[in-house]
Amino acid sequence: QVQLVESGGGLVQPGGSLRLSCVASGFPFSRYAMSWYRQAPGKERELVAVITTLGGGTNYADSVKGRFTISRDNAKNTVYLQMNSLKPEDTAVYYCKRPATGGDYWGQGTQVTVSS
């Protein structure tokens, strides 16, 4: 079965950095584009970044451009989100997602809190 397991979240001060990881299993990872989303309290889940199958194409939400970098290692079945220059408004639960017909697959999420 498809599994997505995120890790790497935590508490960080404004201006700090974190690297999130999402380890995938149960499907041919290299054949799927992967995405990171986030959901802040009281807000809808929003797309943060997406990466194509071989990693040659990426796209970012305007709010994170220039600060976040999505990457993947197909040999390790892992997608990453490097987050730099973090701001309090980046505080959210971060999820990775694999698209699927009839319903996407989501991880359980990892909490990122940016606070002094």
SEFI-132840 format. One record per residue (C-alpha): residue number from 1; x, z, y. Coordinates in steps of 0.1 Angstrom, whole numbers, plus 5000, padded with zeros to 4 digits. Example, Ala and Ser with C-alpha at 12.3 -4.5 7.8 and 13.67 -1.06 7.14 Angstrom:
<sites>
@pos: 1 X: 5123 Z: 5078 Y: 4955
@pos: 2 X: 5137 Z: 5071 Y: 4989
</sites>
This chain:
<sites>
@pos: 1 X: 5000 Z: 5000 Y: 5000
@pos: 2 X: 5010 Z: 4994 Y: 5036
@pos: 3 X: 5027 Z: 5024 Y: 5052
@pos: 4 X: 5042 Z: 5027 Y: 5087
@pos: 5 X: 5060 Z: 5060 Y: 5095
@pos: 6 X: 5071 Z: 5066 Y: 5131
@pos: 7 X: 5098 Z: 5091 Y: 5141
@pos: 8 X: 5120 Z: 5099 Y: 5170
@pos: 9 X: 5096 Z: 5114 Y: 5195
@pos: 10 X: 5101 Z: 5147 Y: 5214
@pos: 11 X: 5104 Z: 5164 Y: 5247
@pos: 12 X: 5127 Z: 5148 Y: 5273
@pos: 13 X: 5134 Z: 5152 Y: 5310
@pos: 14 X: 5125 Z: 5125 Y: 5334
@pos: 15 X: 5153 Z: 5099 Y: 5335
@pos: 16 X: 5162 Z: 5106 Y: 5299
@pos: 17 X: 5161 Z: 5084 Y: 5268
@pos: 18 X: 5146 Z: 5084 Y: 5234
@pos: 19 X: 5148 Z: 5060 Y: 5205
@pos: 20 X: 5117 Z: 5056 Y: 5183
@pos: 21 X: 5118 Z: 5042 Y: 5148
@pos: 22 X: 5090 Z: 5029 Y: 5126
@pos: 23 X: 5099 Z: 5024 Y: 5089
@pos: 24 X: 5076 Z: 5001 Y: 5071
@pos: 25 X: 5068 Z: 4997 Y: 5034
@pos: 26 X: 5043 Z: 4980 Y: 5011
@pos: 27 X: 5045 Z: 4945 Y: 5025
@pos: 28 X: 5071 Z: 4918 Y: 5033
@pos: 29 X: 5082 Z: 4932 Y: 5066
@pos: 30 X: 5102 Z: 4902 Y: 5078
@pos: 31 X: 5071 Z: 4880 Y: 5078
@pos: 32 X: 5052 Z: 4900 Y: 5104
@pos: 33 X: 5054 Z: 4905 Y: 5141
@pos: 34 X: 5054 Z: 4941 Y: 5149
@pos: 35 X: 5042 Z: 4961 Y: 5180
@pos: 36 X: 5045 Z: 4994 Y: 5196
@pos: 37 X: 5014 Z: 5009 Y: 5213
@pos: 38 X: 5009 Z: 5042 Y: 5231
@pos: 39 X: 4979 Z: 5064 Y: 5239
@pos: 40 X: 4980 Z: 5091 Y: 5266
@pos: 41 X: 4954 Z: 5119 Y: 5267
@pos: 42 X: 4921 Z: 5106 Y: 5280
@pos: 43 X: 4932 Z: 5070 Y: 5281
@pos: 44 X: 4928 Z: 5040 Y: 5259
@pos: 45 X: 4956 Z: 5029 Y: 5235
@pos: 46 X: 4977 Z: 5003 Y: 5252
@pos: 47 X: 5003 Z: 4977 Y: 5241
@pos: 48 X: 5039 Z: 4986 Y: 5250
@pos: 49 X: 5059 Z: 4959 Y: 5233
@pos: 50 X: 5058 Z: 4933 Y: 5206
@pos: 51 X: 5086 Z: 4915 Y: 5186
@pos: 52 X: 5084 Z: 4884 Y: 5166
@pos: 53 X: 5094 Z: 4882 Y: 5129
@pos: 54 X: 5130 Z: 4874 Y: 5134
@pos: 55 X: 5134 Z: 4893 Y: 5166
@pos: 56 X: 5140 Z: 4863 Y: 5187
@pos: 57 X: 5109 Z: 4869 Y: 5209
@pos: 58 X: 5098 Z: 4900 Y: 5227
@pos: 59 X: 5072 Z: 4909 Y: 5252
@pos: 60 X: 5066 Z: 4941 Y: 5272
@pos: 61 X: 5039 Z: 4957 Y: 5293
@pos: 62 X: 5047 Z: 4955 Y: 5330
@pos: 63 X: 5050 Z: 4993 Y: 5332
@pos: 64 X: 5079 Z: 4994 Y: 5308
@pos: 65 X: 5098 Z: 4962 Y: 5315
@pos: 66 X: 5135 Z: 4968 Y: 5322
@pos: 67 X: 5133 Z: 5003 Y: 5307
@pos: 68 X: 5122 Z: 4998 Y: 5271
@pos: 69 X: 5137 Z: 4976 Y: 5245
@pos: 70 X: 5120 Z: 4967 Y: 5212
@pos: 71 X: 5142 Z: 4955 Y: 5183
@pos: 72 X: 5140 Z: 4953 Y: 5145
@pos: 73 X: 5162 Z: 4954 Y: 5114
@pos: 74 X: 5146 Z: 4934 Y: 5087
@pos: 75 X: 5171 Z: 4946 Y: 5061
@pos: 76 X: 5159 Z: 4982 Y: 5068
@pos: 77 X: 5123 Z: 4974 Y: 5073
@pos: 78 X: 5124 Z: 4991 Y: 5106
@pos: 79 X: 5113 Z: 4984 Y: 5141
@pos: 80 X: 5127 Z: 5004 Y: 5170
@pos: 81 X: 5117 Z: 5012 Y: 5206
@pos: 82 X: 5146 Z: 5022 Y: 5228
@pos: 83 X: 5132 Z: 5040 Y: 5259
@pos: 84 X: 5154 Z: 5046 Y: 5289
@pos: 85 X: 5147 Z: 5060 Y: 5324
@pos: 86 X: 5116 Z: 5078 Y: 5310
@pos: 87 X: 5090 Z: 5089 Y: 5335
@pos: 88 X: 5062 Z: 5115 Y: 5331
@pos: 89 X: 5037 Z: 5087 Y: 5329
@pos: 90 X: 5053 Z: 5076 Y: 5297
@pos: 91 X: 5040 Z: 5107 Y: 5280
@pos: 92 X: 5018 Z: 5096 Y: 5251
@pos: 93 X: 5016 Z: 5093 Y: 5214
@pos: 94 X: 5035 Z: 5062 Y: 5203
@pos: 95 X: 5023 Z: 5041 Y: 5174
@pos: 96 X: 5037 Z: 5011 Y: 5156
@pos: 97 X: 5013 Z: 4984 Y: 5144
@pos: 98 X: 5013 Z: 4956 Y: 5119
@pos: 99 X: 4985 Z: 4930 Y: 5124
@pos: 100 X: 4962 Z: 4922 Y: 5096
@pos: 101 X: 4930 Z: 4901 Y: 5091
@pos: 102 X: 4901 Z: 4924 Y: 5091
@pos: 103 X: 4919 Z: 4954 Y: 5105
@pos: 104 X: 4954 Z: 4962 Y: 5117
@pos: 105 X: 4977 Z: 4988 Y: 5101
@pos: 106 X: 4988 Z: 5017 Y: 5122
@pos: 107 X: 5013 Z: 5046 Y: 5117
@pos: 108 X: 5004 Z: 5082 Y: 5123
@pos: 109 X: 5022 Z: 5082 Y: 5157
@pos: 110 X: 5050 Z: 5102 Y: 5173
@pos: 111 X: 5045 Z: 5123 Y: 5204
@pos: 112 X: 5067 Z: 5116 Y: 5234
@pos: 113 X: 5065 Z: 5141 Y: 5263
@pos: 114 X: 5084 Z: 5135 Y: 5295
@pos: 115 X: 5086 Z: 5167 Y: 5316
@pos: 116 X: 5110 Z: 5188 Y: 5335
</sites>
